[in-house]
Amino acid sequence: MALTVDVVIPVLNEERALPVCIGKLREFFARNPGPRWRILVADNGSTDRTVEVAEGLMPDSDGTLDSGDLGVTHLELRGRGRALKQAWLESDADVLCYMDVDLSTDLKSLPEIVEAVTEEGYDLAIGSRLLKDSDVVGRTLKREITSRGYSLLFRAMFFTGFRDAQCGFKAITREAAAKLVPLIKDNAWFFDSELLIVAEKNGFRIKEIPVRWVDDPDTRVKIISTAWEDLKGLLRLRFRGIPHPEP
């Protein structure tokens, strides 16, 4: 039986970007056969036509693509972490991935993170913009300083081996997700950091790979408010302790 890989795209009001994203993913999957690739659009509280557009891109809308190519979930409440939790825990795929709708990370690294968790014995694999061989294009100095400062902060607090917690490009085995996701309290942007810190402190193996990343000038991330929420999340883990999975 072929390996199944679910690629989750969390979205919020992305009616314009979504068709471009899905088109590029389908082209990439066609050029990289092997696993049974599936796309899952995880909408969290969109108020535009995102859900309608996503449903219009599903295979049975034109009959030209294989059944199961694209699925859509919808949550009324906002929160990228909340959307990922639902999508990952409901999936029956062997490997669960996620990436941002802008596809800032070059897709050529997708097979590498999948192979890391299917062939190399890792539980999670993550893209990194902060490694020596990473190729970051178009990033502002402000965002670069913020990213590297945040990396230094969480590594100093938790002595983690990974550097880039927030790159929207990750893969995890279904078994690891089933154990770790229920432990994660954050439902927004801190979800990534909390997942990785909790995973590493519980002995899960993480592989970090350098990626090519092109900055999206239309990003929805609000740097100041996100940094504040990240800081509160780090302090919560530091002083309330790291949760552990049930035996």
Backbone as CSV, one residue per row, in Angstrom:
resi,resn,N_x,N_y,N_z,CA_x,CA_y,CA_z,C_x,C_y,C_z
1,MET,0.845,-1.195,0.000,0.000,0.000,0.000,0.887,1.254,0.000
2,ALA,0.519,2.221,-0.823,1.334,3.431,-0.956,1.291,4.266,0.319
3,LEU,2.401,4.901,0.600,2.481,5.838,1.708,1.519,6.991,1.471
4,THR,0.752,7.367,2.490,-0.155,8.501,2.357,0.393,9.694,3.115
5,VAL,0.379,10.829,2.463,0.895,12.067,3.048,-0.162,13.146,2.915
6,ASP,-0.652,13.653,4.037,-1.599,14.762,4.032,-0.845,16.075,4.205
7,VAL,-1.033,16.990,3.278,-0.446,18.322,3.358,-1.546,19.295,3.741
8,VAL,-1.474,19.816,4.954,-2.511,20.712,5.465,-2.128,22.157,5.176
9,ILE,-3.075,22.912,4.643,-2.895,24.337,4.386,-3.865,25.104,5.279
10,PRO,-3.412,25.634,6.428,-4.312,26.442,7.259,-4.549,27.794,6.597
11,VAL,-5.805,28.213,6.524,-6.121,29.448,5.812,-7.094,30.311,6.601
12,LEU,-6.961,31.607,6.400,-7.886,32.595,6.949,-8.030,33.702,5.914
13,ASN,-9.204,33.771,5.299,-9.493,34.793,4.283,-8.441,34.797,3.170
14,GLU,-8.314,33.653,2.516,-7.305,33.491,1.465,-7.953,33.104,0.133
15,GLU,-9.079,33.723,-0.200,-9.784,33.348,-1.423,-8.955,33.608,-2.681
16,ARG,-8.050,34.572,-2.638,-7.237,34.877,-3.815,-6.005,33.994,-3.897
17,ALA,-5.357,33.741,-2.769,-4.113,32.973,-2.778,-4.344,31.476,-2.921
18,LEU,-5.493,30.992,-2.478,-5.716,29.554,-2.410,-5.650,28.843,-3.766
19,PRO,-6.308,29.339,-4.817,-6.218,28.635,-6.100,-4.787,28.530,-6.626
20,VAL,-3.996,29.566,-6.424,-2.594,29.534,-6.860,-1.834,28.465,-6.086
21,CYS,-2.039,28.420,-4.777,-1.378,27.448,-3.916,-1.732,26.018,-4.331
22,ILE,-3.024,25.741,-4.490,-3.466,24.390,-4.832,-2.938,23.983,-6.202
23,GLY,-2.936,24.917,-7.141,-2.408,24.625,-8.475,-0.942,24.238,-8.439
24,LYS,-0.144,24.982,-7.681,1.290,24.685,-7.588,1.533,23.342,-6.897
25,LEU,0.755,23.054,-5.853,0.915,21.784,-5.156,0.582,20.613,-6.077
26,ARG,-0.504,20.735,-6.819,-0.891,19.648,-7.722,0.160,19.420,-8.803
27,GLU,0.714,20.481,-9.307,1.780,20.341,-10.307,2.998,19.641,-9.700
28,PHE,3.346,20.018,-8.487,4.499,19.409,-7.822,4.255,17.924,-7.565
29,PHE,3.071,17.574,-7.089,2.761,16.172,-6.812,2.773,15.332,-8.079
30,ALA,2.327,15.907,-9.180,2.344,15.187,-10.457,3.773,14.883,-10.901
31,ARG,4.701,15.779,-10.568,6.103,15.589,-10.948,6.854,14.719,-9.942
32,ASN,6.253,14.464,-8.787,6.906,13.697,-7.735,6.003,12.569,-7.253
33,PRO,5.760,11.582,-8.096,4.913,10.466,-7.690,5.630,9.603,-6.663
34,GLY,4.884,8.724,-6.053,5.430,7.841,-5.021,4.434,7.757,-3.891
35,PRO,4.461,8.726,-2.962,3.416,8.755,-1.934,2.065,9.109,-2.545
36,ARG,1.019,8.783,-1.845,-0.305,9.269,-2.237,-0.490,10.614,-1.541
37,TRP,-0.227,11.674,-2.272,-0.332,13.023,-1.732,-1.794,13.427,-1.627
38,ARG,-2.157,14.044,-0.519,-3.495,14.608,-0.360,-3.356,16.023,0.194
39,ILE,-4.232,16.901,-0.233,-4.229,18.288,0.247,-5.451,18.485,1.122
40,LEU,-5.263,19.099,2.268,-6.391,19.411,3.138,-6.356,20.900,3.477
41,VAL,-7.348,21.625,3.014,-7.486,23.037,3.346,-8.207,23.139,4.689
42,ALA,-7.528,23.718,5.675,-8.074,23.834,7.026,-8.430,25.299,7.294
43,ASP,-9.663,25.635,7.026,-10.106,27.017,7.207,-10.412,27.283,8.674
44,ASN,-9.947,28.438,9.162,-10.258,28.797,10.549,-10.859,30.195,10.611
45,GLY,-12.169,30.233,10.468,-12.910,31.474,10.685,-12.931,32.461,9.551
46,SER,-12.733,32.019,8.321,-12.755,32.962,7.196,-14.132,33.597,7.042
47,THR,-14.118,34.866,6.653,-15.375,35.587,6.417,-15.547,35.958,4.948
48,ASP,-14.569,35.598,4.119,-14.691,35.852,2.681,-15.149,34.554,2.003
49,ARG,-14.794,34.344,0.747,-15.251,33.180,-0.008,-14.231,32.035,0.014
50,THR,-13.353,32.012,1.011,-12.303,30.997,1.038,-12.866,29.580,0.980
51,VAL,-13.846,29.264,1.802,-14.404,27.905,1.834,-15.068,27.568,0.507
52,GLU,-15.827,28.504,-0.035,-16.482,28.275,-1.321,-15.459,28.032,-2.428
53,VAL,-14.406,28.840,-2.434,-13.354,28.675,-3.441,-12.682,27.317,-3.276
54,ALA,-12.374,26.935,-2.038,-11.729,25.645,-1.779,-12.598,24.491,-2.258
55,GLU,-13.879,24.537,-1.964,-14.782,23.467,-2.384,-14.894,23.403,-3.904
56,GLY,-14.769,24.555,-4.558,-14.806,24.580,-6.011,-13.580,23.965,-6.648
57,LEU,-12.504,23.817,-5.861,-11.272,23.219,-6.357,-11.203,21.723,-6.097
58,MET,-12.206,21.170,-5.440,-12.209,19.745,-5.134,-12.375,18.926,-6.409
59,PRO,-11.879,17.681,-6.410,-11.834,16.871,-7.629,-13.158,16.733,-8.357
60,ASP,-14.248,16.540,-7.616,-15.517,16.292,-8.293,-16.121,17.552,-8.902
61,SER,-15.421,18.692,-8.754,-15.945,19.922,-9.344,-15.758,19.944,-10.852
62,ASP,-14.726,19.233,-11.353,-14.541,19.202,-12.803,-14.260,17.796,-13.338
63,GLY,-14.095,16.844,-12.425,-13.933,15.462,-12.842,-12.586,15.120,-13.453
64,THR,-11.612,16.006,-13.355,-10.341,15.768,-14.039,-9.253,15.245,-13.115
65,LEU,-9.514,15.166,-11.805,-8.478,14.755,-10.869,-8.942,13.560,-10.044
66,ASP,-7.994,12.845,-9.498,-8.307,11.660,-8.725,-9.101,12.015,-7.480
67,SER,-10.021,11.136,-7.113,-10.801,11.328,-5.899,-9.874,11.357,-4.692
68,GLY,-10.151,12.215,-3.742,-9.335,12.314,-2.543,-8.182,13.277,-2.672
69,ASP,-8.050,13.932,-3.820,-6.944,14.867,-4.039,-7.008,16.053,-3.087
70,LEU,-8.204,16.518,-2.772,-8.354,17.717,-1.954,-9.545,17.580,-1.023
71,GLY,-9.329,17.949,0.235,-10.411,17.989,1.207,-10.460,19.356,1.861
72,VAL,-11.588,19.673,2.480,-11.782,20.982,3.107,-12.417,20.788,4.476
73,THR,-11.840,21.415,5.491,-12.470,21.469,6.808,-12.691,22.935,7.174
74,HIS,-13.666,23.183,8.014,-13.978,24.571,8.389,-14.258,24.650,9.876
75,LEU,-13.637,25.618,10.531,-13.889,25.936,11.932,-14.408,27.360,12.021
76,GLU,-15.374,27.588,12.875,-15.890,28.944,13.068,-14.892,29.812,13.822
77,LEU,-14.137,29.190,14.737,-13.176,29.937,15.539,-11.856,30.084,14.793
78,ARG,-11.199,31.210,14.996,-9.920,31.453,14.340,-8.775,30.823,15.132
79,GLY,-7.642,30.682,14.455,-6.454,30.144,15.105,-5.791,29.092,14.250
80,ARG,-4.581,29.387,13.771,-3.870,28.423,12.935,-3.621,27.123,13.688
81,GLY,-3.193,27.237,14.946,-2.962,26.039,15.740,-4.215,25.212,15.904
82,ARG,-5.347,25.872,16.118,-6.624,25.166,16.266,-6.959,24.381,14.998
83,ALA,-6.745,25.015,13.848,-7.032,24.351,12.571,-6.119,23.149,12.358
84,LEU,-4.837,23.298,12.694,-3.895,22.192,12.524,-4.214,21.038,13.464
85,LYS,-4.588,21.353,14.685,-4.952,20.296,15.628,-6.072,19.430,15.066
86,GLN,-7.129,20.064,14.602,-8.270,19.303,14.082,-7.874,18.486,12.858
87,ALA,-7.156,19.122,11.939,-6.789,18.433,10.700,-5.889,17.238,10.973
88,TRP,-4.898,17.418,11.812,-3.957,16.331,12.085,-4.603,15.197,12.864
89,LEU,-5.417,15.507,13.853,-6.001,14.455,14.681,-7.091,13.685,13.944
90,GLU,-7.705,14.293,12.951,-8.747,13.601,12.184,-8.177,12.833,10.997
91,SER,-6.914,13.064,10.660,-6.321,12.434,9.486,-5.963,10.971,9.757
92,ASP,-6.049,10.155,8.720,-5.602,8.774,8.795,-4.347,8.538,7.964
93,ALA,-3.689,9.622,7.554,-2.479,9.512,6.725,-1.290,9.036,7.552
94,ASP,-0.313,8.452,6.874,0.902,8.003,7.551,1.751,9.177,8.011
95,VAL,1.812,10.224,7.188,2.609,11.416,7.483,1.721,12.639,7.368
96,LEU,1.877,13.549,8.313,1.091,14.782,8.334,2.047,15.958,8.153
97,CYS,1.775,16.779,7.176,2.595,17.958,6.923,1.737,19.206,7.051
98,TYR,2.398,20.337,7.092,1.669,21.579,6.879,2.614,22.602,6.285
99,MET,2.029,23.516,5.544,2.801,24.629,4.986,1.872,25.816,4.812
100,ASP,2.463,26.995,4.730,1.675,28.210,4.595,1.133,28.347,3.179
101,VAL,0.002,29.011,3.060,-0.673,29.131,1.769,0.157,29.910,0.759
102,ASP,1.065,30.768,1.210,1.886,31.533,0.267,3.032,30.712,-0.327
103,LEU,3.221,29.493,0.192,4.289,28.607,-0.291,5.644,29.322,-0.316
104,SER,5.925,30.053,0.735,7.204,30.759,0.825,8.381,29.797,0.812
105,THR,8.198,28.604,1.382,9.261,27.607,1.390,9.231,26.817,0.091
106,ASP,10.380,26.670,-0.539,10.477,25.952,-1.810,10.022,24.499,-1.632
107,LEU,9.123,24.061,-2.505,8.555,22.721,-2.399,9.574,21.612,-2.642
108,LYS,10.714,21.941,-3.196,11.713,20.902,-3.445,12.160,20.234,-2.149
109,SER,11.952,20.894,-1.004,12.338,20.321,0.288,11.264,19.418,0.880
110,LEU,10.081,19.366,0.269,9.003,18.554,0.827,9.347,17.065,0.861
111,PRO,9.851,16.465,-0.225,10.221,15.046,-0.133,11.270,14.766,0.945
112,GLU,12.142,15.740,1.197,13.195,15.525,2.200,12.622,15.431,3.607
113,ILE,11.668,16.293,3.941,11.109,16.200,5.297,10.220,14.966,5.438
114,VAL,9.587,14.543,4.353,8.789,13.314,4.401,9.698,12.107,4.596
115,GLU,10.793,12.046,3.855,11.734,10.931,3.991,12.368,10.890,5.381
116,ALA,12.554,12.056,5.992,13.156,12.095,7.326,12.313,11.331,8.342
117,VAL,10.978,11.414,8.203,10.104,10.753,9.175,9.657,9.364,8.723
118,THR,9.901,9.012,7.472,9.492,7.685,7.000,10.665,6.738,6.823
119,GLU,11.856,7.276,6.572,13.003,6.418,6.286,14.180,6.616,7.229
120,GLU,14.250,7.749,7.909,15.421,8.048,8.726,15.162,7.938,10.227
121,GLY,13.946,7.628,10.613,13.659,7.389,12.021,13.324,8.610,12.851
122,TYR,13.127,9.759,12.212,12.740,10.956,12.962,11.229,10.968,13.182
123,ASP,10.812,11.642,14.255,9.386,11.797,14.540,8.818,13.048,13.892
124,LEU,9.650,14.087,13.789,9.272,15.342,13.155,10.418,15.819,12.274
125,ALA,10.072,16.555,11.224,11.083,17.207,10.383,10.591,18.615,10.093
126,ILE,11.502,19.578,10.153,11.101,20.979,10.023,12.040,21.722,9.082
127,GLY,11.479,22.643,8.325,12.293,23.533,7.515,12.868,24.643,8.373
128,SER,14.051,25.102,7.993,14.714,26.144,8.783,15.271,27.238,7.884
129,ARG,15.035,28.485,8.304,15.599,29.646,7.616,16.864,30.136,8.299
130,LEU,17.282,29.459,9.368,18.361,29.969,10.197,19.608,29.095,10.194
131,LEU,19.646,28.089,9.340,20.831,27.255,9.238,21.817,27.840,8.225
132,LYS,23.036,27.356,8.269,24.094,27.892,7.416,23.739,27.814,5.937
133,ASP,23.140,26.703,5.512,22.852,26.497,4.095,21.463,26.966,3.684
134,SER,20.737,27.618,4.579,19.421,28.147,4.224,19.567,29.308,3.254
135,ASP,18.589,29.484,2.400,18.606,30.555,1.401,17.348,31.402,1.590
136,VAL,17.512,32.545,2.213,16.381,33.424,2.528,16.407,34.626,1.589
137,VAL,15.301,34.861,0.902,15.230,35.910,-0.117,14.187,36.955,0.281
138,GLY,14.581,38.221,0.251,13.629,39.314,0.396,13.152,39.604,1.795
139,ARG,13.808,39.073,2.799,13.357,39.295,4.167,13.865,40.625,4.688
140,THR,12.994,41.368,5.357,13.393,42.662,5.897,14.315,42.469,7.094
141,LEU,15.138,43.473,7.364,16.051,43.414,8.493,15.289,43.266,9.810
142,LYS,14.160,43.933,9.915,13.354,43.865,11.139,12.909,42.440,11.420
143,ARG,12.408,41.761,10.403,11.934,40.395,10.593,13.093,39.431,10.842
144,GLU,14.229,39.692,10.211,15.398,38.824,10.421,15.893,38.942,11.858
145,ILE,15.981,40.162,12.361,16.431,40.370,13.745,15.441,39.739,14.722
146,THR,14.148,39.929,14.460,13.128,39.365,15.338,13.216,37.847,15.372
147,SER,13.372,37.243,14.204,13.432,35.784,14.117,14.643,35.222,14.844
148,ARG,15.805,35.826,14.619,17.010,35.324,15.260,17.002,35.602,16.765
149,GLY,16.427,36.732,17.154,16.319,37.025,18.579,15.411,36.031,19.288
150,TYR,14.296,35.678,18.637,13.379,34.699,19.217,14.051,33.334,19.326
151,SER,14.831,32.974,18.311,15.548,31.703,18.344,16.525,31.643,19.523
152,LEU,17.274,32.716,19.721,18.198,32.758,20.847,17.465,32.652,22.178
153,LEU,16.291,33.287,22.250,15.532,33.294,23.500,15.058,31.899,23.874
154,PHE,14.371,31.202,22.947,13.834,29.897,23.350,14.938,28.847,23.518
155,ARG,16.053,29.014,22.797,17.158,28.072,22.997,17.840,28.299,24.342
156,ALA,17.911,29.548,24.768,18.494,29.848,26.082,17.592,29.352,27.215
157,MET,16.271,29.412,26.987,15.327,29.008,28.029,15.180,27.496,28.132
158,PHE,15.281,26.799,26.995,14.976,25.361,26.987,16.110,24.484,26.458
159,PHE,17.209,25.094,26.023,18.367,24.352,25.524,17.979,23.377,24.410
160,THR,17.184,23.857,23.469,16.739,23.014,22.367,17.815,22.914,21.296
161,GLY,17.729,21.852,20.501,18.695,21.666,19.445,18.303,22.324,18.141
162,PHE,17.028,22.610,17.957,16.548,23.243,16.723,16.618,24.761,16.848
163,ARG,16.669,25.427,15.698,16.837,26.880,15.685,15.589,27.639,15.238
164,ASP,14.923,27.132,14.225,13.792,27.873,13.640,12.490,27.163,13.977
165,ALA,11.790,27.678,14.983,10.545,27.034,15.423,9.346,27.445,14.578
166,GLN,9.403,28.595,13.930,8.204,29.177,13.338,8.111,29.072,11.819
167,CYS,9.054,28.418,11.176,8.951,28.244,9.731,7.739,27.368,9.410
168,GLY,6.876,27.849,8.537,5.652,27.123,8.213,5.892,26.003,7.225
169,PHE,6.642,24.988,7.666,6.994,23.888,6.775,7.439,22.724,7.648
170,LYS,6.515,21.812,7.968,6.807,20.759,8.933,6.151,19.448,8.535
171,ALA,6.730,18.338,9.018,6.161,17.013,8.831,6.261,16.266,10.153
172,ILE,5.272,15.412,10.408,5.238,14.637,11.645,4.574,13.302,11.349
173,THR,4.999,12.256,12.037,4.318,10.977,11.867,2.958,11.033,12.552
174,ARG,2.040,10.212,12.076,0.710,10.203,12.691,0.796,9.754,14.145
175,GLU,1.685,8.811,14.428,1.830,8.323,15.800,2.311,9.433,16.734
176,ALA,3.305,10.215,16.287,3.809,11.308,17.117,2.753,12.383,17.307
177,ALA,2.007,12.681,16.249,0.957,13.696,16.345,-0.112,13.278,17.347
178,ALA,-0.475,12.003,17.337,-1.513,11.521,18.253,-1.099,11.681,19.712
179,LYS,0.206,11.569,19.981,0.699,11.705,21.357,0.935,13.155,21.754
180,LEU,1.390,13.969,20.790,1.830,15.320,21.133,0.738,16.380,21.020
181,VAL,-0.070,16.311,19.987,-1.047,17.384,19.746,-1.992,17.595,20.931
182,PRO,-2.496,16.544,21.583,-3.380,16.783,22.738,-2.703,17.521,23.892
183,LEU,-1.374,17.568,23.901,-0.656,18.258,24.976,-0.506,19.752,24.717
184,ILE,-0.722,20.177,23.479,-0.457,21.554,23.093,-1.647,22.446,23.436
185,LYS,-1.400,23.463,24.251,-2.484,24.345,24.691,-2.744,25.496,23.723
186,ASP,-1.705,25.978,23.051,-1.877,27.155,22.198,-2.645,26.796,20.927
187,ASN,-3.534,27.704,20.525,-4.339,27.502,19.320,-3.982,28.476,18.204
188,ALA,-2.930,29.256,18.393,-2.601,30.281,17.406,-1.175,30.068,16.888
189,TRP,-0.383,31.149,16.837,0.940,31.098,16.219,1.982,30.398,17.074
190,PHE,1.800,30.365,18.390,2.771,29.715,19.262,2.685,28.191,19.182
191,PHE,1.667,27.684,18.515,1.485,26.237,18.362,2.776,25.555,17.911
192,ASP,3.454,26.123,16.909,4.671,25.517,16.362,5.757,25.376,17.420
193,SER,6.031,26.476,18.104,7.084,26.454,19.121,6.748,25.474,20.237
194,GLU,5.519,25.522,20.696,5.117,24.645,21.792,5.229,23.180,21.373
195,LEU,4.789,22.872,20.167,4.878,21.498,19.663,6.319,20.999,19.676
196,LEU,7.239,21.803,19.158,8.633,21.368,19.052,9.315,21.264,20.409
197,ILE,9.068,22.225,21.277,9.686,22.187,22.610,9.182,20.979,23.393
198,VAL,7.873,20.779,23.381,7.291,19.632,24.094,7.802,18.325,23.498
199,ALA,7.884,18.277,22.162,8.366,17.054,21.509,9.793,16.731,21.918
200,GLU,10.683,17.707,21.797,12.093,17.435,22.101,12.297,17.068,23.567
201,LYS,11.599,17.738,24.460,11.762,17.461,25.884,11.163,16.119,26.281
202,ASN,10.345,15.534,25.410,9.794,14.206,25.667,10.511,13.119,24.868
203,GLY,11.649,13.472,24.278,12.464,12.475,23.618,12.128,12.184,22.172
204,PHE,11.226,12.955,21.571,10.923,12.767,20.154,12.064,13.355,19.324
205,ARG,12.405,12.674,18.246,13.533,13.086,17.409,13.082,14.080,16.343
206,ILE,13.808,15.186,16.228,13.470,16.254,15.285,14.633,16.474,14.328
207,LYS,14.356,16.485,13.037,15.368,16.828,12.047,15.060,18.204,11.482
208,GLU,16.062,19.076,11.481,15.927,20.432,10.948,16.746,20.533,9.669
209,ILE,16.100,20.943,8.582,16.801,21.011,7.298,16.792,22.446,6.770
210,PRO,17.865,22.867,6.105,17.882,24.204,5.501,16.955,24.241,4.290
211,VAL,16.261,25.344,4.116,15.335,25.478,2.996,15.557,26.812,2.288
212,ARG,15.033,26.888,1.075,14.974,28.169,0.372,13.635,28.801,0.689
213,TRP,13.673,30.037,1.158,12.466,30.701,1.630,12.407,32.105,1.040
214,VAL,11.284,32.423,0.409,11.094,33.731,-0.215,10.032,34.492,0.561
215,ASP,10.383,35.658,1.051,9.471,36.442,1.879,8.228,36.852,1.112
216,ASP,7.083,36.736,1.781,5.809,37.169,1.209,5.494,38.568,1.738
217,PRO,5.500,39.595,0.893,5.239,40.959,1.366,3.805,41.151,1.851
218,ASP,2.906,40.206,1.515,1.499,40.299,1.913,1.207,39.447,3.141
219,THR,2.244,39.124,3.942,2.045,38.271,5.098,1.028,38.864,6.072
220,ARG,0.258,37.964,6.721,-0.752,38.404,7.686,-0.213,38.423,9.115
221,VAL,1.035,38.039,9.291,1.590,37.962,10.636,1.835,39.363,11.189
222,LYS,1.308,39.630,12.375,1.528,40.892,13.067,2.667,40.669,14.052
223,ILE,3.826,41.232,13.730,5.052,40.881,14.425,4.986,41.179,15.925
224,ILE,4.530,42.372,16.293,4.552,42.770,17.710,3.619,41.898,18.542
225,SER,2.371,41.777,18.118,1.407,40.981,18.886,1.790,39.507,18.911
226,THR,2.329,38.993,17.796,2.741,37.599,17.754,3.923,37.358,18.685
227,ALA,4.880,38.288,18.701,6.039,38.159,19.586,5.610,38.150,21.052
228,TRP,4.636,38.971,21.391,4.139,39.021,22.770,3.483,37.701,23.169
229,GLU,2.661,37.135,22.262,2.015,35.859,22.543,3.050,34.744,22.646
230,ASP,4.092,34.802,21.805,5.161,33.810,21.883,5.878,33.885,23.222
231,LEU,6.155,35.100,23.683,6.838,35.269,24.963,5.998,34.699,26.104
232,LYS,4.693,34.979,26.083,3.817,34.442,27.131,3.788,32.921,27.089
233,GLY,3.814,32.361,25.875,3.821,30.914,25.745,5.101,30.297,26.293
234,LEU,6.225,30.918,26.006,7.503,30.424,26.524,7.534,30.464,28.051
235,LEU,7.035,31.558,28.612,7.024,31.677,30.072,6.094,30.639,30.696
236,ARG,4.984,30.354,30.047,4.067,29.321,30.549,4.760,27.959,30.603
237,LEU,5.449,27.600,29.528,6.145,26.317,29.508,7.297,26.284,30.508
238,ARG,7.958,27.424,30.648,9.121,27.469,31.545,8.717,27.322,33.000
239,PHE,7.645,27.976,33.408,7.298,28.005,34.828,6.178,27.048,35.215
240,ARG,5.391,26.595,34.249,4.359,25.611,34.570,4.779,24.202,34.202
241,GLY,5.875,24.073,33.490,6.421,22.757,33.195,6.013,22.200,31.847
242,ILE,6.791,21.248,31.371,6.545,20.573,30.099,5.578,19.419,30.336
243,PRO,4.472,19.355,29.612,3.552,18.224,29.763,4.130,16.958,29.119
244,HIS,3.631,15.823,29.552,4.121,14.539,29.041,2.954,13.696,28.552
245,PRO,3.181,12.908,27.491,2.106,12.036,26.997,1.762,10.950,28.005
246,GLU,0.545,10.423,27.862,0.169,9.278,28.676,1.034,8.081,28.303
247,PRO,1.424,7.267,29.251,2.243,6.079,28.944,1.508,5.168,27.963
